[in-house]
Amino acid sequence: MNSSGKSIKISFYPLIVFFAFNFNLCAQPDAPALYQQYCAQCHGAELNGGMASSLVDGVWQFGAEDGYIRRNIKHGIPHLGMPSYERTMSDDDIRAVVQYIRETERNKGVVKPSTPQMVETMDYFLEVETFADNLEIPWAIDFLDGNTALITERPGRLRMVKNGVLQSEPVKNTPKVLHEGQGGLMDVAVDPDFEQNGWIYLAYSHALENSKESRPPAMTRVVRGKIENNTWVKEQVLFEAPAETYQATRHHYGCRIVFDPWGHLFFAVGDRGAGYQAQDFTLPNGKVHRIFKDGAVPGDNPFLYDETAMKSLFSLGNRNIQGMAIHPETGELWTTEHGPMGGDELNRIESGKNYGWETITYGRNYNGTIITELTHLPGMEQPVLYWKPSIAVCGLDFYTGDLFGKWKNRLLVGALKYEEVRLLQVEEDRVVHEQVIFKGAGRVRDVSTGPDGAIYVVLNNPGKVVRLTPRE
């Protein structure tokens, strides 16, 4: 009402619309930030894969429609280790992330940059050449001699490179693997005495074939055999967990195989998605195991005389080790271990020690929730180094060749997430220097010193192996 007593009709509708519109603008989910916070750890910062599959290759195993993808984000895929995000992301957040994935997918008509031919590091210029190409999810490499390499492909093939040429036919009659989720044919290791005995060792995910369950349980298995006329023969099972310990999940199998100077064979079994079981020494998962090369259990294994413990156990509390190496001078076992979101670890593994998972950790669940507030407890070991954020460690080796003299006995660490090879200088139990020596050519699955002193890097996306040498 104005001063003359007449009423004035004021419309607030434009203001309401104005504020609502601007509030909406302010409240729109930041999809790229949400993706980096919750998804990049597994699916890669560029959406092209990491511990989990690529989101921009057009392959949608659990439904290609937006509704299926939103459902999988909200409710998770537990048997593959993908958690539910319904408590940490709203429906609008999830819808925005799916839209972001779709937009990126449409824009990714981009071809991945080609492998560089030369790389500069602090100490050397590196020549980069392709050693083997057109591989399907290569996982590991080892060498029979100076002219022959073996490469595993996770779907279940063992490939051979002779005199620099990838043989077209895989080795026949290799073990049947369960290629699902993170499982398949994983490590290959050549016996240190191969010239005398011809043994080759494989680690893979093994399913119980006689299971009546729709999703047969699986576990990491270790075998050895020989190759004759390009055929896997004379197989011996060195480690097979009791059937009742097999798990229906399809992630966290481990597994690398290494040999120490005293004839021991070490391998690791991941926690299989049941982190609390890593503390239970009656179970195989979440542990490092030590046996002899013929599968026998050493008489000084730390839990040998505990009636309830698995006799092959060497350490406890290891989440998912996918890098193992023996120090060339001390014979000590070093490992790299996937943390959850944050908390990847470098550890020196000692007999009978407990490395804490999942009672203590520097990481969180992938959905951002807290696993535990504890990072230290008496009786549990601290890592030599931890990475936060995680780099998705995979593959580990001490450089032992002669081509890179300045890098002698330094650790080569592969990283899936950031597509890197890192070089670590270790003095006693401390990492005193770390540098990235190779980056951006693909997700690094394995890294190894070859018999020629070159560094061989196994890459996923693209599936290839490259060879690094110093430029003369």
C-alpha positions, 0 to 999 in steps of 0.5 A: 500500500502506498502513501495514498492508500492504494494497494500495489501488487508486487510480483516476486516471480522474476526474483524467484526464477532469478535466484532459483536459476543462479542457485541451480548453477551454483549447486550443479555437481562438479562431475570432473571433480567427482570422477577424480575423487571417486573413480579415477583411482580404479578407472584412470585419471583419463578414464582409460583404465587402471586397476579396473577397465577403461570407460572410453573403449566402448565395452560395457560388460554390465550394461551399456545403457545409462541406467545400468551404469548409474545403477552399477555406480550406486549399488556397486559390483561387489564380486569385482571389488567395485563398492557402492557409492549410494552413501557418498554420492547423490543421484544427481552426482551419479547422473552428472558423472555418467554424463561426464563419462559419456561426453568424454567417451564421445570426445575420445576419438583421440588416439593415444600418443605414440610411444616416445622414441627418446626420453630424458632423465636426470642421468641418461637419455633413454632410447625407447624401442618396441620389443613386442606389440599387439598383445592382449593385457600383457601382465609379466615378462621373464627371460629364458636366455639372452635371445628368448623372452616369455610374456603372459597375457592375462586372458590365458596365453603364454607368448614367446619372443625369439630373437626380437620377434614375437611368435605368432602361436602362443605356447600350447597346453598352458593351464586353464585360467579364470579370466574375469575381473582382475583374474587370469594368467598373471606372473611367469618366472624362469628358474634361476637354474633353468639351463640345468633343469628347464623349469618355468613357473606360472601364477594364475587365478584358478576356479573350482571346476566341480563347484555347483555354484553359479559363480565358481569360487577362485584363488591364486594357484602356482605351478611349474612346467617345461616348454617342449616343442612350444607346448607346456608339459610336465606340470607340477602344482606347487601351491593350491589353497584348500577348496574351502578357502576359495572366494567368489570375488574376482579381484585381489589375486596378487601375484608375483613369483621371485627366488632368493639366493638360498633356493626359496620361492616367494609368492603373494596372494591378495586379500581377495576383497576380504581385508579382515582375513589378511590377519587370519593365519589359517587362511592363504589370502592377504599373505606372502608365502615361502616354499622351495622350488619343488613346493616343499615347505622350508623347515624354518618358516615362521608358522610351521609349528603352529597347528592352525596356521598355513605352513607356507606363510611368511608374512601377514597383513598384505592387501594386494602385492603385485610387485616383488623383488629380491635385493641383489646384495642382501637377498632380502624380499621387497614388495610393492602393495596396492593400498585402497584410496591412498596408501600404496606401500613399499615394504621390506618383508621379514619372516613372521612380520605383520604388515597391518592390513586392514587393521592399520592403513594410510588409505580409505575405501574407494567410496571415501569412507574410513577403513580405520583411524589407525596408522600405527599399532604395536606389533605391526610394521610400517611401510618403508614408503607409502604413496598418497595419493596412490600411484597403483603400483605394479611390477618391481625390480632391482636394476642389476644390469651394466647399461645403466651404471648409475642405477645399479641396485636401485628399485624400478617401480611400475605405476598403473594409474599415472603410467610411470616407471619410477626409480627409487634410491634405497639406503638401508631401509629408507628411500632417499631419492625418487624420480620418474624415468618413463611416463605416458606410454601406457599403464605400466604392468611390469618392469624388469631388467633384461639379460642384456642390461636393458629395462623392459616395460610391460604396458597395458593400453596399448598392449606392448612391451618396450625396451629402454637403453641409454643413448650412446 
